[in-house]
Amino acid sequence: MPSRIVQIRDRRLGDEWKNWEGDLEPCIQNAETGKRIFLTLFLSSILFVCLIGIGIWYLISPRLNELHRFFSGAVLWSWLALCAFFFVWFLLIALSIFFNKDLLLRFGKKEISVAFILPLILRFGKKLGIPHDKMANSFVQVSNALTGVRPRKIGPNSLLILLPRCLHKDVQNQIQSLAENRNTPVYIVPGGELARRLVAEKKPRAVIGIACERDLLSGIKDLTADIPIIGIPNIRPEGPCKNTRIDVRELEKALDLFLGDAPQDGPARKEE
């Protein structure tokens, strides 16, 4: 059953964003950034945790030696091996992005998702005073790049385009025109929870989601282990949740990634 748009009042700009006071700071209007912030925080978080672990080992090593003379060394080398694993994981992610090659670690057919370490990275970045939306935007850029190194062509009806309710009508019309050329269904959903429910119901093979960084962050974290997602953060010239926009060229690139670069005949469905 297609999603339903809930009728809501014409709210004060951004009243769905907790603690937003109506200011239009640059990162609230547009949090666009590069991959470097997330990758730097990723590497720094691994280094920090590894050093903390070594410090804890140093403090408790006398007690470990009392248990067995080899026990302290075994614990240290086990911890160093785990740290080495995480550094190799990071290196393969960085090389995959830099060379646009699939060098990612997997257990069987399951890739080890970057979302696994995301809470630690966000917490670490917050301590350093980095705006949450900047970190989330950088994470989305990294996630998109990793999706791009594993190209998979699918049929147009196996792809979902999810739009936020706040997207400007002119932008919606541009997106609808693109979707019609590709015969790809477009859904307008008023929130992340309904978007996740829709994905569970339709079971697409890939998703292109347009939203603010906060919704994209939670959506990618929840779904990226099961299906590939390209997230396109919106731009908020009037503040959050009203008349938002995107660079439509980013959507074209995402469509090319999943469907190829040739337009496909047939009407698209726009469902609300």
Salt bridges, closest charged atoms under 4 A:
ASP10 OD1 - LYS242 NZ 2.99
ASP15 OD2 - ARG9 NH2 2.89
ASP15 OD1 - ARG11 NE 3.76
GLU16 OE2 - ARG11 NE 3.86
ASP102 OD2 - ARG106 NH2 2.88
GLU111 OE1 - ARG150 NH1 3.01
ASP133 OD1 - HIS132 ND1 3.91
ASP133 OD1 - ARG214 NE 3.19
ASP170 OD2 - HIS168 ND1 3.91
GLU193 OE1 - ARG196 NH2 3.61
GLU201 OE2 - LYS202 NZ 3.76
GLU213 OE1 - ARG236 NH1 3.05
ASP222 OD2 - ARG196 NE 3.50
ASP226 OD1 - LYS110 NZ 3.94
ASP247 OD2 - ARG249 NH2 3.00
GLU250 OE2 - LYS253 NZ 3.47
ASP256 OD1 - ARG182 NH2 2.65
GLU271 OE2 - ARG269 NE 3.01
